[in-house]
């Protein structure tokens, strides 16, 4: 594709997205003022590449914003009524589509749902923290566990 066509396409697309072209800075030399043909072509290529990069960046930003607005709208609608079938459907889609444990944990935490951190695994049962606390407070050996040796008062545990 010719350089002039690439420049025209990028400028037209940017103007359609932003409503206007990015304004020229005062320090930019006009192409007609550059006498050396090879240097003029180099400068022109760099400007077209910059325009195309700006177009790509703008499109990614708009797409990300649309995804955020869409997600927020669906969440607001689903959280309005917890018994709504939309929430159940969203949970089923999330469970099926999200693979990374980090993402699954963040979604489950944000929505207040029991979503397993690992796909296709049952959500882990939490330990009984109250019973563990009571055992430690009562000083029982069961709280320490069978593999942990007793510590001497004020001392450190022996090294293995």
Secondary structure, DSSP 8 states (H G I E B T S, - for coil): --HHHHHHHHHHHHHHHHSS-----TT---GGG---HHHHHHHHHHHHHHHHHHHHHHHHHHHHHHHHHHHHHHHHHHHH-TT-HHHHHHHHHHHHH---HHHHHHHHHHHT----SSTTS-------HHHHHHHHHHT-HHHH-TTS----TT------
